[in-house]
């Protein structure tokens, strides 16, 4: 038996869903800022934005935060549209540590919004392939409910890791960036918050997630987002 608490059923097939990328009654407000660590809302789901790719104008959060398509901020301003998600983490399941977790969604941001890659605390959130989660190594997490909390990596598993010694989380923190603070003032992303495994907050590895994103969201030849496709969501 393994501790309960993590929203994962690794034996289930990973959900890969392409949503309709078409405007609804929502409208973007020019000048609204999109940044990592902000609150996002999809239908009734409240989550945290994990990463903003400035070059492709694409943002990422947890796959289990997905909704009907439009993604808004806490004030109801349209930020973009969910284009694809992966989520093999249904509620209430129990898994072994060698089972993989896949939990991310891609959001195509509308032209009217402004973007940056700065966390609420002021640090620039960057990508550095040389920095990965290491057992015992320092790590921080930002969620819209708990803010920034820091501790250490408890265990590194198959595409995900757990945290302890000060890292905390609540509902609404899902998708939030998990990062390592560097001496040169950066925050290097190493994961996005998923849920809890027993008593330990857990995150999907950014390295594993990035590989999936590159394969599923971006064309290898141009690095641009794939055009949206109509597909059933059930």
C-alpha positions in Angstrom: 0.0 0.0 0.0 1.1 3.5 -0.7 0.0 6.7 1.1 -3.2 8.3 -0.3 -3.5 11.9 -1.3 -2.0 12.3 -4.8 -4.4 12.8 -7.6 -2.9 10.1 -9.8 -3.9 6.8 -11.4 -0.9 5.9 -13.5 -2.6 2.8 -14.9 -5.2 5.0 -16.6 -4.4 6.3 -20.1 -3.1 9.8 -20.3 -5.8 12.3 -21.4 -4.7 14.3 -24.4 -7.3 16.8 -25.4 -7.3 19.5 -28.1 -9.9 22.2 -27.3 -11.7 24.5 -29.7 -9.7 27.7 -30.1 -12.5 30.1 -30.9 -13.6 33.3 -29.2 -16.6 33.1 -26.9 -18.6 35.9 -25.3 -15.5 36.8 -23.2 -13.3 39.7 -24.4 -9.7 40.5 -23.6 -8.9 43.8 -21.9 -5.8 45.5 -23.5 -2.9 45.9 -21.0 -3.8 43.0 -18.7 -0.6 41.4 -17.6 0.1 37.7 -17.7 2.9 36.4 -15.5 4.0 33.2 -13.7 2.4 32.8 -10.3 -0.8 34.7 -11.1 -4.3 33.4 -10.4 -6.1 31.9 -13.4 -9.7 30.7 -13.7 -11.3 28.1 -16.0 -15.0 27.5 -15.5 -15.1 27.0 -11.7 -11.5 25.9 -11.4 -9.1 28.3 -9.7 -5.4 27.6 -10.2 -1.9 29.2 -10.5 -0.1 29.9 -13.7 3.2 28.1 -13.8 5.2 29.4 -16.7 5.0 32.0 -19.5 6.9 31.4 -22.8 7.4 35.0 -24.1 8.5 33.9 -27.6 5.5 31.8 -28.4 3.0 33.7 -26.2 2.0 30.4 -24.6 1.4 29.9 -20.9 1.3 26.6 -18.9 -0.4 25.3 -15.8 -1.6 22.0 -14.4 -3.6 19.8 -16.7 -6.2 19.0 -14.1 -7.1 22.7 -14.0 -8.5 22.4 -17.6 -11.9 23.8 -18.4 -14.1 24.5 -21.4 -11.5 26.6 -23.2 -11.3 30.3 -22.1 -8.8 31.2 -19.4 -9.4 34.3 -17.4 -7.8 36.2 -14.5 -9.4 36.7 -11.1 -11.3 39.8 -12.4 -12.8 38.0 -15.3 -10.4 39.4 -18.0 -9.8 37.0 -20.9 -6.1 35.9 -21.0 -6.2 33.2 -23.6 -7.6 29.8 -24.7 -6.7 26.3 -23.5 -5.3 24.5 -26.6 -4.2 21.2 -25.2 -3.8 19.3 -21.9 -2.5 16.1 -20.5 -3.7 14.7 -17.2 -3.4 11.2 -15.9 -4.2 12.3 -12.3 -7.8 11.6 -11.4 -8.9 12.3 -7.9 -8.6 9.9 -5.0 -6.1 7.4 -6.5 -3.0 5.8 -5.0 0.2 5.1 -7.0 3.7 3.8 -6.5 6.7 6.1 -6.8 7.8 4.5 -10.1 4.6 5.4 -11.9 4.8 8.5 -14.1 2.7 11.6 -13.6 1.6 13.8 -16.5 -0.2 17.0 -15.6 0.0 20.1 -17.7 -2.0 22.3 -20.0 -1.0 24.8 -22.7 -2.7 28.2 -23.0 -2.5 30.3 -26.2 -2.5 33.9 -25.0 -4.6 36.5 -26.9 -2.8 39.4 -28.6 -4.3 42.0 -26.3 -2.6 40.9 -23.1 0.9 41.9 -22.0 3.4 39.3 -20.8 6.4 39.0 -18.5 8.3 36.2 -16.9 8.6 37.8 -13.4 7.3 36.1 -10.3 5.2 38.1 -7.8 8.3 38.4 -5.6 10.3 40.1 -8.3 12.6 37.3 -9.5 12.7 36.4 -13.2 11.6 32.8 -13.8 14.0 31.2 -16.2 14.8 27.8 -17.7 18.1 26.2 -17.2 18.5 22.5 -18.3 21.5 22.1 -16.0 19.3 22.7 -12.9 17.0 19.8 -11.9 15.5 18.7 -8.6 18.0 16.9 -6.4 17.1 15.0 -3.2 17.9 17.3 -0.3 18.4 20.3 -2.6 16.7 23.6 -2.0 13.4 24.3 -3.7 10.6 26.9 -3.6 7.0 26.9 -4.7 4.6 29.8 -5.4 0.8 29.4 -5.2 -1.9 32.0 -5.2 -3.2 30.7 -1.9 0.0 30.0 0.1 2.3 32.5 -1.6 6.0 31.5 -1.7 7.2 28.7 0.5 10.6 27.1 0.5 12.1 23.9 1.7 13.9 20.9 0.1 13.3 18.1 -2.3 12.2 15.0 -0.5 12.3 12.4 -3.3 12.7 12.4 -7.1 10.4 9.9 -8.9 9.3 9.1 -12.4 8.7 12.5 -13.9 7.7 14.0 -10.5 9.1 14.8 -7.1 8.0 15.5 -3.6 9.0 18.4 -1.3 9.2 18.9 2.5 10.8 21.0 5.3 8.7 24.2 4.7 7.0 23.8 1.3 3.2 24.0 1.8 0.2 24.1 -0.5 -3.5 24.5 -0.6 -6.3 24.0 -3.2 -5.8 26.8 -5.8 -2.0 26.4 -5.9 -2.2 23.7 -8.6 0.0 24.5 -11.6 2.1 27.0 -9.6 5.8 27.2 -10.5 8.4 25.2 -8.5 11.9 26.6 -8.7 15.4 26.8 -7.4 16.8 30.2 -6.4 20.2 30.9 -7.7 23.0 33.1 -6.4 22.7 35.4 -9.5 19.2 36.4 -8.6 17.2 34.1 -10.9 14.5 31.6 -10.1 15.0 28.5 -12.3 11.9 26.5 -12.9 12.2 22.7 -12.1 8.5 21.8 -11.9 4.8 22.7 -11.6 2.8 21.9 -8.5 0.5 18.9 -8.9 -1.0 17.9 -5.5 0.2 15.9 -2.5 1.5 12.4 -2.1 0.6 11.5 1.4 1.8 14.4 3.5 4.3 15.7 0.9 3.5 18.4 -1.7 4.3 17.0 -5.2 5.2 18.6 -8.5 5.6 17.3 -12.0 9.2 17.7 -13.3 9.7 20.6 -15.7 12.3 18.7 -17.6 9.8 15.8 -18.3 7.0 18.2 -18.9 9.0 20.3 -21.3 9.8 17.2 -23.4 6.1 16.4 -23.6 5.3 20.1 -24.5 7.8 20.1 -27.3 6.4 16.9 -28.7 2.8 17.7 -28.4 2.4 21.5 -28.6 5.2 22.9 -30.7 6.3 22.0 -34.2 9.9 20.8 -34.1 10.7 22.7 -37.3 9.5 26.1 -36.3 8.9 26.1 -32.5 5.4 27.6 -33.0 2.2 26.5 -31.5 0.1 23.9 -33.5 -3.1 25.3 -34.9 -6.2 24.4 -32.8 -8.3 21.4 -33.8 -11.8 20.5 -32.9 -11.9 17.3 -30.8 -14.3 15.7 -28.3 -13.5 16.4 -24.7 -14.9 13.3 -23.3 
